[in-house]
């Protein structure tokens, strides 16, 4: 405003605070999540199937040629069908099957490199008959309307190709397809606006590279292919504008393409669909290749695919934010542009990541609701009593009906509960109940959610530790955290410790039945000790823990279980306590070694204390890759968060090196065992998705 400007200050702001009548409501979300699941049972062992899925030479024999570091976590590659079409892939994780554990290959990929990204997870799970089950799950946000039929029919065919290749050993690649290229082009604007821009004369000239003609029914355009092949003639056979055709009222074009080398026309269709409220998906597909009597259709397909992928980039460029105008008009410089936005920012990438963050935030909030439900016993009430309205659940639990209704609606929106609109009942599906409702289930993970509140409460202390690096003492954490950790461990220890882990070590169970001495280092609340003492009545048990409240809980647990006369709990450092002790039949360290002040010295002390002939050290550690960059996916995220908020700060406070929760991968554990003088290290199978178990012998 100049000195001569008579306008009052703040008029724009005051005007914005006084909106006109009407027109203020607006839609804010219209998102869909789709999932396709396909499976096949194979007689081959999981290891053989894994090779066929991950070895580039083998993949090229039954699916597509791998270009780049295929199936390497964190790397990008292509699956090339060698007819112009391909998948541009990023491998998120690749965990091979081991013993009786399933293997998993997880990818993000984009069709011809420009389509929407979908997540694809291959799982190879062993079966009882020495074969395996291969399952493929593809997930997509706002996919095209034909995604379920197109991809849903495609995945069984791909799995059958894999099965035939494994059975016969012959190459059986995707045959040359009669339909294609099929290109999907995400655009960051609503469908109708995108169509208007793309079909305008200026838009057609830009993104289709029009040299002659107009885009109208019966019109013929000359399109520049963009390489030495010259041009292609495009004749529009049908044009349907927006709001003209029931039921979708979406616009589309049907057309024919002709090139001098073709004896007939190639059919084509161009259409657009919404992909949420603020974005759309432009699609083009060709058909009728069998009608073209040409010697080399693959070459022609490659040229056409290249044309459309380049057109995709030009189409998206129409909707990219424009930079500030240049020239003498200083008043217009940067008008309407957000501040602090890096040059060249890809709005599609921003939109993709924004969707990811919203999803993660929703998952985090849902996790807190799950923690609340676990604390109040709501999953058990639904799992044992069946579907219920909020009033019926209030009657079962004695809790507030209004609060329960909000909780039920929240977890129904997250997909944890099913909601029947007809009778307003909410149900916990049986598969969900196995994970959340029943503590004796081998896949019970509900206690994991109870870690969330106490870990979140520790954020301030951990933030200060980031500044000082001195660590956070265990006494700073809520006792609820240690109780939740114990309940989390109970899922595996109660179902596997005495029934599977001990019998899996040759000679260990007979030695304990005969009578021996067992030491549990970092015994926590005494769960493992009580379980072992109840099973092996002739042995003696000692537990060490540095956290005095843990020791009190362990002593009380031993008394309640009636085994206190054979279980001793001490609040002391195990390295000092075991010096000169022995011979010991069994020593256990369950999620302890990575937090030890001197891991190698502790192992050396344990080795000296073990019975040299029959003694065993069982070490349970977090499942970790030797290369930290390969620790990806939800399991790694859970473990890294736990490490950042608890394991690392408390270890540093104890003067430990701070290896972190994922700090003992197989290679590092073997190195420490060798340095401590252990002669043998064996991997013991477990059902835990978070842990690896090792048996070390002197």
C-alpha positions as CSV (number, residue, x, y, z in Angstrom):
1,X,0.0,0.0,0.0
2,X,1.4,3.4,-1.0
3,X,1.1,6.5,1.1
4,X,-1.7,7.7,-1.3
5,X,-3.6,4.4,-1.0
6,X,-6.9,5.2,0.8
7,X,-7.7,1.5,1.7
8,X,-7.7,0.7,5.4
9,X,-5.1,-1.7,6.7
10,X,-6.2,-5.3,7.2
11,X,-9.1,-5.0,4.7
12,X,-8.2,-8.3,3.0
13,X,-7.9,-10.1,6.3
14,X,-11.2,-8.7,7.6
15,X,-12.9,-9.5,4.3
16,X,-11.7,-13.1,4.4
17,X,-13.2,-13.4,7.9
18,X,-16.6,-12.3,6.5
19,X,-17.5,-15.0,3.9
20,X,-20.4,-14.7,1.6
21,X,-23.5,-16.7,2.2
22,X,-23.4,-20.3,0.8
23,X,-20.7,-22.1,-1.0
24,X,-18.5,-22.8,2.1
25,X,-19.0,-26.5,2.4
26,X,-16.6,-28.8,0.5
27,X,-15.7,-32.5,0.4
28,X,-12.4,-33.3,1.9
29,X,-11.7,-37.0,1.3
30,X,-12.6,-39.8,-1.1
31,X,-10.0,-42.5,-0.7
32,X,-10.1,-46.2,-1.5
33,X,-7.8,-49.0,-0.5
34,X,-7.8,-52.2,-2.5
35,X,-6.1,-55.5,-1.9
36,X,-5.8,-58.6,-4.1
37,X,-4.7,-61.9,-2.6
38,X,-3.7,-64.9,-4.8
39,X,-2.2,-68.2,-3.7
40,X,-0.9,-71.5,-4.9
41,X,0.3,-74.7,-3.2
42,X,3.6,-76.1,-4.6
43,X,5.3,-79.4,-3.9
44,X,8.8,-77.8,-4.0
45,X,10.5,-76.8,-0.8
46,X,10.5,-73.1,0.2
47,X,14.2,-72.7,-0.6
48,X,13.8,-73.8,-4.2
49,X,10.8,-71.5,-4.7
50,X,12.7,-68.6,-3.2
51,X,15.5,-69.1,-5.7
52,X,13.0,-69.0,-8.5
53,X,11.6,-65.7,-7.1
54,X,14.9,-63.9,-6.4
55,X,17.6,-65.2,-8.7
56,X,17.6,-62.9,-11.8
57,X,18.4,-65.7,-14.2
58,X,15.6,-67.8,-12.9
59,X,13.0,-64.9,-12.9
60,X,13.9,-64.2,-16.5
61,X,12.9,-67.8,-17.5
62,X,9.3,-67.6,-16.2
63,X,8.3,-63.9,-15.7
64,X,10.5,-61.1,-17.1
65,X,14.1,-60.0,-17.5
66,X,15.6,-58.4,-14.4
67,X,17.6,-55.3,-15.0
68,X,19.4,-53.9,-12.0
69,X,19.8,-55.4,-8.5
70,X,16.6,-57.4,-8.3
71,X,15.3,-58.5,-4.9
72,X,18.0,-56.5,-3.0
73,X,16.4,-54.4,-0.2
74,X,16.6,-50.7,-0.8
75,X,17.6,-51.0,-4.5
76,X,15.7,-50.3,-7.7
77,X,15.4,-52.4,-10.8
78,X,13.1,-53.3,-13.7
79,X,11.1,-56.4,-14.7
80,X,11.3,-56.0,-18.4
81,X,8.8,-58.0,-20.6
82,X,10.9,-57.0,-23.6
83,X,7.9,-55.8,-25.6
84,X,8.1,-52.2,-24.4
85,X,6.2,-52.7,-21.1
86,X,7.9,-53.2,-17.8
87,X,7.6,-52.7,-14.0
88,X,9.9,-50.2,-12.3
89,X,10.5,-51.8,-8.9
90,X,11.9,-50.8,-5.5
91,X,12.6,-53.7,-3.2
92,X,11.5,-52.9,0.3
93,X,12.6,-56.1,2.0
94,X,13.8,-59.6,1.1
95,X,13.8,-62.1,3.9
96,X,14.5,-65.7,2.7
97,X,12.7,-68.7,4.3
98,X,14.7,-70.4,7.1
99,X,13.9,-73.6,8.8
100,X,10.1,-73.5,9.3
101,X,9.8,-69.8,8.9
102,X,8.2,-68.2,5.9
103,X,10.2,-66.0,3.5
104,X,8.9,-62.6,2.3
105,X,9.8,-60.4,-0.7
106,X,8.1,-57.0,-0.6
107,X,8.2,-54.5,-3.5
108,X,6.8,-51.2,-4.6
109,X,6.4,-51.0,-8.4
110,X,5.0,-48.8,-11.1
111,X,3.8,-50.1,-14.5
112,X,6.1,-48.7,-17.3
113,X,7.7,-46.5,-14.6
114,X,4.9,-43.8,-14.6
115,X,1.8,-45.6,-13.2
116,X,0.6,-45.4,-9.6
117,X,2.8,-47.3,-7.2
118,X,1.3,-50.5,-5.7
119,X,2.8,-52.7,-3.0
120,X,3.4,-56.3,-3.8
121,X,4.3,-58.9,-1.2
122,X,5.3,-62.5,-2.0
123,X,5.2,-64.9,0.9
124,X,6.7,-68.4,0.7
125,X,5.5,-70.4,3.7
126,X,6.4,-74.0,4.4
127,X,3.7,-76.7,4.7
128,X,3.6,-79.9,6.6
129,X,4.2,-82.0,3.4
130,X,7.7,-80.6,2.7
131,X,6.2,-78.3,0.1
132,X,5.1,-74.7,0.4
133,X,2.3,-72.2,-0.1
134,X,3.1,-69.1,-2.3
135,X,0.9,-66.1,-1.6
136,X,1.0,-62.8,-3.5
137,X,-0.8,-59.7,-2.0
138,X,-1.0,-56.5,-4.1
139,X,-2.3,-53.4,-2.4
140,X,-3.2,-50.1,-4.0
141,X,-4.7,-46.7,-3.1
142,X,-7.3,-45.3,-5.4
143,X,-6.6,-47.8,-8.3
144,X,-8.6,-47.7,-11.6
145,X,-12.0,-49.2,-11.7
146,X,-10.8,-52.2,-13.7
147,X,-7.9,-52.9,-11.3
148,X,-9.6,-55.8,-9.5
149,X,-10.6,-57.6,-12.8
150,X,-7.4,-56.8,-14.7
151,X,-4.9,-57.6,-11.9
152,X,-7.1,-60.1,-10.2
153,X,-7.2,-62.3,-13.3
154,X,-3.5,-61.7,-13.9
155,X,-2.0,-62.9,-10.6
156,X,-3.3,-66.5,-10.8
157,X,-1.8,-66.7,-14.3
158,X,1.6,-65.5,-12.9
159,X,1.5,-68.1,-10.1
160,X,0.6,-70.8,-12.6
161,X,3.6,-69.8,-14.7
162,X,5.8,-70.1,-11.6
163,X,4.4,-73.5,-10.8
164,X,4.9,-74.8,-14.3
165,X,8.4,-73.5,-14.4
166,X,9.3,-75.2,-11.1
167,X,7.6,-78.4,-12.2
168,X,9.1,-78.7,-15.7
169,X,12.3,-76.6,-15.5
170,X,11.4,-75.0,-18.9
171,X,11.1,-71.4,-19.7
172,X,7.6,-70.1,-19.8
173,X,7.5,-66.4,-20.1
174,X,4.4,-64.2,-20.5
175,X,3.4,-64.6,-24.1
176,X,3.3,-61.6,-26.4
177,X,0.0,-59.9,-25.4
178,X,-2.8,-58.9,-27.7
179,X,-3.7,-55.9,-25.5
180,X,-1.3,-53.1,-24.8
181,X,0.6,-50.9,-24.2
182,X,-1.6,-50.0,-21.2
183,X,-0.3,-46.8,-19.5
184,X,-1.7,-45.2,-16.4
185,X,-0.8,-41.5,-15.7
186,X,-1.5,-40.0,-12.2
187,X,-2.4,-36.4,-12.3
188,X,-2.6,-34.0,-9.3
189,X,-5.9,-32.4,-10.2
190,X,-9.6,-33.6,-10.3
191,X,-10.7,-35.6,-13.3
192,X,-12.9,-33.0,-15.0
193,X,-10.4,-30.3,-14.7
194,X,-7.6,-32.6,-16.0
195,X,-9.8,-33.7,-19.0
196,X,-10.6,-30.1,-19.9
197,X,-6.9,-29.1,-19.9
198,X,-5.7,-32.2,-21.7
199,X,-8.3,-32.0,-24.5
200,X,-8.0,-28.3,-25.1
201,X,-6.2,-27.3,-28.4
202,X,-3.1,-26.1,-26.5
203,X,-3.1,-29.2,-24.2
204,X,-3.4,-31.6,-27.2
205,X,-0.5,-29.9,-29.0
206,X,1.7,-30.1,-25.9
207,X,1.2,-33.6,-24.5
208,X,0.2,-35.5,-27.6
209,X,2.7,-33.7,-29.8
210,X,0.0,-32.9,-32.4
211,X,1.3,-31.6,-35.7
212,X,-2.0,-31.5,-37.6
213,X,-5.7,-32.0,-37.1
214,X,-8.2,-31.5,-34.3
215,X,-9.4,-33.8,-31.5
216,X,-13.0,-34.3,-32.4
217,X,-15.2,-37.2,-33.7
218,X,-14.1,-38.1,-37.2
219,X,-11.1,-35.8,-36.9
220,X,-7.7,-37.1,-37.8
221,X,-4.5,-35.9,-36.1
222,X,-0.9,-36.3,-36.9
223,X,1.1,-37.2,-33.8
224,X,4.9,-36.9,-33.7
225,X,6.3,-40.1,-32.2
226,X,9.4,-38.4,-30.9
227,X,12.0,-40.6,-32.6
228,X,13.2,-41.5,-36.1
229,X,10.0,-43.6,-36.7
230,X,8.2,-40.4,-37.8
231,X,4.5,-39.9,-37.1
232,X,1.3,-41.8,-36.5
233,X,-2.2,-41.0,-37.7
234,X,-4.8,-40.8,-34.9
235,X,-8.5,-40.8,-36.0
236,X,-11.1,-40.2,-33.3
237,X,-14.0,-42.6,-33.7
238,X,-16.0,-41.7,-30.6
239,X,-15.7,-38.8,-28.1
240,X,-17.9,-38.7,-24.9
241,X,-17.6,-35.5,-22.9
242,X,-18.2,-35.3,-19.1
243,X,-21.7,-35.9,-17.8
244,X,-22.9,-37.3,-21.1
245,X,-23.0,-41.1,-20.6
246,X,-24.6,-43.1,-17.8
247,X,-23.6,-44.5,-15.3
248,X,-20.1,-43.0,-14.7
249,X,-20.6,-39.7,-16.5
250,X,-16.9,-39.6,-17.0
251,X,-15.4,-38.6,-20.4
252,X,-13.4,-40.8,-22.8
253,X,-12.2,-41.1,-26.3
254,X,-12.0,-44.1,-28.7
255,X,-9.6,-43.9,-31.6
256,X,-7.6,-45.7,-34.2
257,X,-3.9,-45.5,-35.0
258,X,-2.3,-46.1,-38.3
259,X,1.3,-46.2,-39.4
260,X,2.7,-46.6,-42.9
261,X,4.0,-50.1,-42.0
262,X,0.7,-51.3,-40.7
263,X,-1.9,-53.1,-42.9
264,X,-4.8,-52.2,-40.6
265,X,-5.7,-49.8,-37.8
266,X,-4.8,-50.4,-34.1
267,X,-7.7,-49.7,-31.7
268,X,-7.3,-47.4,-28.7
269,X,-9.1,-46.0,-25.8
270,X,-8.3,-42.9,-23.7
271,X,-10.2,-42.3,-20.5
272,X,-9.9,-40.7,-17.0
273,X,-11.1,-41.6,-13.5
274,X,-11.0,-39.9,-10.1
275,X,-8.3,-41.0,-7.7
276,X,-9.5,-39.3,-4.6
277,X,-11.0,-35.8,-4.5
278,X,-7.9,-33.9,-5.7
279,X,-6.3,-36.2,-8.2
280,X,-7.1,-38.4,-11.2
281,X,-5.8,-41.2,-13.3
282,X,-5.5,-40.8,-17.0
283,X,-5.4,-44.2,-18.9
284,X,-4.7,-45.3,-22.4
285,X,-4.9,-48.8,-23.8
286,X,-4.5,-50.4,-27.3
287,X,-6.0,-53.5,-28.7
288,X,-6.2,-55.4,-32.1
289,X,-2.6,-56.2,-32.6
290,X,-3.6,-59.6,-34.1
291,X,-5.1,-57.7,-37.0
292,X,-1.8,-56.1,-38.0
293,X,0.0,-58.2,-40.5
294,X,3.5,-57.0,-39.6
295,X,6.7,-58.9,-39.3
296,X,7.9,-57.4,-36.0
297,X,5.0,-56.4,-33.7
298,X,7.3,-56.3,-30.7
299,X,9.3,-53.4,-32.1
300,X,6.2,-51.5,-32.9
301,X,4.9,-52.1,-29.4
302,X,8.1,-50.7,-27.9
303,X,7.9,-47.6,-30.0
304,X,4.3,-47.0,-29.0
305,X,5.0,-47.6,-25.3
306,X,7.9,-45.1,-25.5
307,X,5.6,-42.6,-27.0
308,X,3.0,-42.9,-24.3
309,X,5.4,-42.9,-21.4
310,X,6.9,-39.7,-22.8
311,X,3.4,-38.3,-23.2
312,X,2.8,-39.1,-19.6
313,X,5.6,-36.8,-18.5
314,X,4.3,-34.1,-20.8
315,X,0.7,-34.5,-19.4
316,X,1.9,-34.2,-15.8
317,X,3.9,-31.1,-16.7
318,X,0.7,-29.3,-17.6
319,X,-0.3,-29.3,-13.9
320,X,3.1,-28.6,-12.2
321,X,3.2,-25.4,-10.2
322,X,4.7,-22.6,-12.3
323,X,7.5,-20.4,-11.1
324,X,7.1,-16.7,-10.4
325,X,6.8,-14.5,-13.5
326,X,9.9,-12.8,-14.7
327,X,10.0,-9.2,-15.8
328,X,9.5,-5.7,-14.4
329,X,6.2,-6.4,-12.5
330,X,7.6,-6.6,-9.0
331,X,4.1,-6.8,-7.6
332,X,3.6,-10.2,-9.2
333,X,6.9,-11.8,-8.2
334,X,6.1,-15.0,-6.3
335,X,2.4,-14.2,-6.0
336,X,0.5,-17.3,-4.9
337,X,3.7,-19.3,-4.4
338,X,4.3,-21.1,-1.1
339,X,7.4,-20.0,0.8
340,X,10.5,-22.2,1.4
341,X,9.5,-24.8,-1.3
342,X,12.7,-26.2,-3.0
343,X,13.0,-25.7,-6.7
344,X,12.0,-28.6,-8.8
345,X,9.8,-30.2,-6.1
346,X,7.7,-33.0,-7.6
347,X,4.1,-32.4,-6.4
348,X,3.2,-36.0,-7.2
349,X,6.0,-37.2,-4.9
350,X,4.7,-34.9,-2.2
351,X,1.2,-36.2,-2.6
352,X,2.4,-39.8,-2.5
353,X,4.4,-39.2,0.7
354,X,1.6,-37.1,2.2
355,X,-0.7,-40.1,1.8
356,X,1.9,-42.3,3.4
357,X,2.2,-40.0,6.4
358,X,-1.6,-39.7,6.9
359,X,-1.7,-43.5,6.8
360,X,1.1,-43.8,9.4
361,X,-0.5,-41.2,11.6
362,X,-3.8,-43.0,11.4
363,X,-2.1,-46.3,12.3
364,X,-0.3,-44.6,15.3
365,X,-3.6,-43.2,16.6
366,X,-5.3,-46.5,16.1
367,X,-2.5,-48.1,18.0
368,X,-3.3,-46.0,21.0
369,X,-7.0,-47.0,20.8
370,X,-5.9,-50.7,20.6
371,X,-3.7,-50.1,23.7
372,X,-6.8,-48.7,25.5
373,X,-8.8,-51.7,24.5
374,X,-6.2,-54.1,25.8
375,X,-5.9,-52.2,29.1
376,X,-9.7,-52.4,29.5
377,X,-10.1,-56.0,28.3
378,X,-12.4,-55.0,25.4
379,X,-10.9,-57.4,22.9
380,X,-11.4,-60.3,25.2
381,X,-15.0,-59.2,25.9
382,X,-15.7,-59.1,22.1
383,X,-13.7,-62.3,21.4
384,X,-15.5,-64.4,24.0
385,X,-18.9,-62.8,24.0
386,X,-19.3,-62.2,20.3
387,X,-20.6,-59.2,18.4
388,X,-22.2,-56.4,20.5
389,X,-23.6,-53.0,20.3
390,X,-22.1,-50.3,22.5
391,X,-24.9,-50.8,25.1
392,X,-24.3,-54.6,25.1
393,X,-20.6,-54.2,25.5
394,X,-21.2,-51.7,28.3
395,X,-23.3,-54.4,30.0
396,X,-20.6,-57.0,29.7
397,X,-17.8,-54.7,30.9
398,X,-19.4,-52.2,33.2
399,X,-17.9,-49.3,31.2
400,X,-19.4,-46.1,29.8
401,X,-21.6,-46.8,26.8
402,X,-20.8,-43.5,25.1
403,X,-17.1,-43.9,25.5
404,X,-17.3,-47.5,24.1
405,X,-19.3,-46.3,21.1
406,X,-16.5,-43.9,20.1
407,X,-13.9,-46.5,20.6
408,X,-15.8,-49.1,18.6
409,X,-16.4,-46.6,15.7
410,X,-12.7,-45.7,15.8
411,X,-11.4,-49.2,15.4
412,X,-14.1,-50.1,12.9
413,X,-12.7,-47.2,10.8
414,X,-9.2,-48.7,11.1
415,X,-10.4,-52.1,10.0
416,X,-9.8,-53.8,13.4
417,X,-13.5,-54.4,14.0
418,X,-16.4,-55.3,11.6
419,X,-19.5,-53.2,11.8
420,X,-23.0,-54.4,10.9
421,X,-25.0,-51.3,10.0
422,X,-28.3,-53.2,10.2
423,X,-28.2,-53.9,13.9
424,X,-25.3,-51.5,14.8
425,X,-23.2,-54.4,16.3
426,X,-19.4,-54.5,16.2
427,X,-17.6,-57.8,15.9
428,X,-14.0,-58.9,16.3
429,X,-13.3,-61.3,13.5
430,X,-11.8,-64.7,14.6
431,X,-8.4,-64.0,12.9
432,X,-8.2,-60.7,14.8
433,X,-9.3,-62.3,18.0
434,X,-6.4,-64.8,17.8
435,X,-4.0,-61.8,17.7
436,X,-5.7,-59.5,20.2
437,X,-8.1,-61.3,22.5
438,X,-6.6,-64.6,23.8
439,X,-3.4,-64.6,25.8
440,X,-2.9,-68.4,25.2
441,X,-2.8,-67.9,21.4
442,X,0.7,-68.4,19.9
443,X,0.2,-65.2,17.8
444,X,-1.0,-63.0,20.7
445,X,0.4,-59.5,20.1
446,X,-1.9,-57.3,22.2
447,X,0.7,-56.6,24.8
448,X,2.8,-54.9,22.1
449,X,0.3,-52.1,22.1
450,X,0.7,-51.6,25.8
451,X,4.3,-50.5,25.1
452,X,3.0,-47.4,23.4
453,X,1.8,-45.3,26.4
454,X,4.9,-45.7,28.6
455,X,7.3,-45.3,25.7
456,X,5.4,-42.1,24.6
457,X,5.6,-40.9,28.2
458,X,9.4,-41.2,28.1
459,X,9.8,-38.9,25.0
460,X,10.8,-35.9,27.1
461,X,13.5,-37.8,29.0
462,X,14.8,-39.3,25.8
463,X,14.8,-35.9,24.0
464,X,17.0,-34.6,26.8
465,X,19.2,-37.6,26.4
466,X,19.6,-36.7,22.7
467,X,21.1,-33.4,23.9
468,X,23.4,-34.9,26.6
469,X,24.1,-38.4,25.4
470,X,24.3,-39.6,29.1
471,X,21.5,-42.2,28.9
472,X,18.2,-42.6,30.8
473,X,18.1,-44.6,34.0
474,X,15.5,-47.5,34.1
475,X,13.9,-45.9,37.2
476,X,12.7,-43.1,34.9
477,X,10.3,-45.4,33.1
478,X,6.9,-46.5,34.2
479,X,6.5,-49.9,35.7
480,X,3.8,-50.5,33.1
481,X,6.5,-50.6,30.5
482,X,8.3,-53.5,32.2
483,X,5.0,-55.3,32.7
484,X,4.1,-54.9,29.0
485,X,7.5,-56.2,28.0
486,X,7.0,-59.2,30.2
487,X,3.5,-59.8,28.7
488,X,5.0,-59.5,25.2
489,X,7.6,-62.1,26.0
490,X,5.0,-64.4,27.5
491,X,3.5,-65.1,24.1
492,X,6.6,-66.9,23.1
493,X,8.0,-68.1,26.4
494,X,4.9,-69.8,27.6
495,X,4.1,-71.5,24.3
496,X,7.6,-72.4,23.1
497,X,10.3,-72.3,25.9
498,X,9.8,-75.7,27.4
499,X,7.8,-77.4,24.6
500,X,10.0,-76.4,21.6
501,X,13.2,-74.5,22.4
502,X,14.6,-76.7,25.1
503,X,13.8,-80.0,23.3
504,X,15.4,-78.5,20.1
505,X,18.8,-78.5,21.8
506,X,20.1,-82.1,21.8
507,X,20.7,-83.4,25.3
508,X,19.5,-80.3,27.2
509,X,16.1,-81.6,28.3
510,X,17.5,-84.9,29.8
511,X,20.2,-82.9,31.6
512,X,17.6,-80.6,33.2
513,X,15.4,-83.5,34.1
514,X,18.3,-85.3,35.8
515,X,19.0,-82.1,37.8
516,X,21.2,-79.1,37.0
517,X,21.7,-75.4,37.7
518,X,20.0,-72.8,35.5
519,X,20.8,-69.1,35.4
520,X,18.6,-66.5,33.7
521,X,20.4,-63.2,33.1
522,X,18.1,-60.2,33.0
523,X,15.3,-62.3,34.4
524,X,12.7,-59.5,34.4
525,X,9.6,-60.6,36.2
526,X,10.7,-64.2,36.4
527,X,8.5,-65.6,33.7
528,X,11.1,-67.9,32.1
529,X,12.4,-69.1,35.5
530,X,9.0,-70.0,36.8
531,X,8.1,-71.8,33.5
532,X,11.4,-73.8,33.7
533,X,11.1,-74.5,37.4
534,X,7.6,-75.8,36.9
535,X,8.8,-78.2,34.1
536,X,12.1,-79.4,35.5
537,X,11.5,-80.2,39.2
538,X,15.0,-81.6,39.9
539,X,16.9,-78.5,38.8
540,X,17.9,-75.3,40.7
541,X,17.3,-71.8,39.3
542,X,18.9,-68.4,39.8
543,X,17.8,-65.1,38.3
544,X,19.9,-61.9,38.0
545,X,18.4,-58.5,37.2
546,X,19.8,-55.0,37.6
547,X,16.3,-53.4,38.0
548,X,15.2,-54.0,41.7
549,X,11.4,-53.8,40.9
550,X,11.9,-56.6,38.4
551,X,13.6,-58.7,41.0
552,X,10.7,-58.1,43.5
553,X,8.2,-59.2,40.8
554,X,10.2,-62.3,40.0
555,X,10.4,-63.3,43.6
556,X,6.7,-62.9,44.0
557,X,6.0,-64.8,40.8
558,X,8.1,-67.8,42.1
559,X,6.2,-67.7,45.4
560,X,2.8,-67.7,43.7
561,X,3.8,-70.6,41.4
562,X,5.0,-72.7,44.4
563,X,8.6,-73.0,43.2
564,X,10.3,-70.4,45.5
565,X,12.4,-73.1,47.3
566,X,14.2,-73.8,44.0
567,X,14.3,-70.2,42.6
568,X,16.7,-67.5,43.8
569,X,16.5,-63.9,42.6
570,X,19.3,-61.5,43.0
571,X,19.7,-57.8,42.1
572,X,23.2,-57.9,40.9
573,X,25.5,-57.8,37.8
574,X,25.7,-61.2,36.2
575,X,29.4,-60.8,35.1
576,X,30.4,-60.4,38.7
577,X,28.1,-63.0,40.2
578,X,29.1,-65.7,37.8
579,X,32.9,-65.3,38.2
580,X,34.1,-68.6,39.5
581,X,30.6,-70.1,39.5
582,X,29.6,-73.4,37.9
583,X,29.3,-75.8,36.4
584,X,26.0,-74.6,35.0
585,X,23.7,-76.7,32.9
586,X,21.9,-73.8,31.2
587,X,22.2,-70.0,31.0
588,X,19.6,-67.9,29.3
589,X,19.7,-64.3,28.0
590,X,16.4,-63.3,26.5
591,X,16.7,-59.9,24.8
592,X,19.6,-59.0,27.2
593,X,23.0,-59.3,25.5
594,X,22.6,-56.2,23.3
595,X,22.1,-54.1,26.4
596,X,25.0,-55.6,28.4
597,X,27.7,-53.3,29.6
598,X,30.5,-55.5,28.2
599,X,28.9,-58.1,25.9
600,X,32.1,-60.0,25.1
601,X,33.2,-60.1,28.7
602,X,29.8,-61.4,29.8
603,X,29.9,-64.1,27.2
604,X,33.4,-65.1,28.3
605,X,32.3,-65.3,31.9
606,X,29.2,-67.4,31.0
607,X,31.4,-69.8,28.9
608,X,33.7,-70.3,31.9
609,X,30.8,-71.1,34.2
610,X,29.0,-73.6,31.9
611,X,29.5,-77.3,32.2
612,X,32.2,-77.9,29.6
613,X,30.5,-81.0,28.3
614,X,26.8,-80.5,28.5
615,X,26.3,-76.7,29.3
616,X,24.3,-74.5,26.9
617,X,23.8,-70.8,26.6
618,X,20.5,-69.7,25.0
619,X,20.6,-66.2,23.5
620,X,17.4,-64.6,22.2
621,X,18.0,-61.5,20.2
622,X,16.0,-59.2,17.9
623,X,15.7,-60.5,14.3
624,X,18.2,-58.3,12.4
625,X,20.0,-58.2,9.1
626,X,23.8,-58.0,9.0
627,X,23.5,-54.8,7.0
628,X,21.4,-52.3,8.9
629,X,20.1,-50.9,5.6
630,X,18.3,-54.3,5.1
631,X,16.3,-53.8,8.3
632,X,13.1,-52.4,6.7
633,X,9.4,-52.8,7.0
634,X,7.0,-52.6,10.0
635,X,8.9,-55.1,12.2
636,X,12.1,-53.2,11.9
637,X,10.2,-49.9,12.6
638,X,8.8,-51.4,15.8
639,X,12.2,-52.5,17.0
640,X,14.1,-49.3,16.0
641,X,11.4,-47.3,17.9
642,X,11.8,-49.5,21.0
643,X,15.6,-49.1,20.7
644,X,15.5,-45.3,20.4
645,X,13.0,-44.8,23.2
646,X,14.3,-47.5,25.7
647,X,17.1,-49.9,24.9
648,X,19.7,-47.4,23.7
649,X,19.1,-44.8,26.5
650,X,19.1,-47.3,29.3
651,X,22.1,-49.2,28.0
652,X,24.1,-45.9,27.8
653,X,23.0,-45.1,31.4
654,X,24.5,-48.5,32.5
655,X,27.8,-47.7,30.8
656,X,27.1,-50.2,28.0
657,X,28.3,-49.6,24.4
658,X,24.7,-49.1,23.3
659,X,24.4,-51.7,20.5
660,X,20.7,-51.0,20.2
661,X,17.8,-53.5,19.9
662,X,18.9,-54.5,16.4
663,X,22.6,-54.4,17.3
664,X,23.3,-58.1,17.3
665,X,22.7,-59.5,13.8
666,X,23.9,-63.1,13.1
667,X,27.4,-62.0,11.9
668,X,28.1,-59.9,15.0
669,X,26.7,-62.5,17.4
670,X,29.0,-65.2,15.8
671,X,31.9,-62.8,16.1
672,X,31.3,-62.2,19.8
673,X,30.8,-65.9,20.5
674,X,34.1,-66.8,18.7
675,X,35.9,-64.1,20.7
676,X,34.5,-65.4,23.9
677,X,35.7,-68.9,23.1
678,X,32.4,-70.7,22.3
679,X,32.9,-73.7,20.0
680,X,29.5,-74.0,18.5
681,X,26.6,-71.6,17.6
682,X,23.4,-73.0,16.4
683,X,20.2,-71.2,15.2
684,X,17.0,-72.6,16.9
685,X,13.7,-72.1,15.0
686,X,11.1,-69.9,16.8
687,X,7.6,-68.7,15.9
688,X,8.3,-65.1,17.0
689,X,8.3,-62.6,14.1
690,X,10.6,-60.4,16.1
691,X,13.3,-62.6,17.4
692,X,16.1,-65.1,16.6
693,X,17.3,-67.8,19.1
694,X,20.8,-69.2,19.3
695,X,22.3,-72.1,21.3
696,X,25.9,-71.6,22.2
697,X,28.1,-74.4,23.5
698,X,31.6,-74.2,25.0
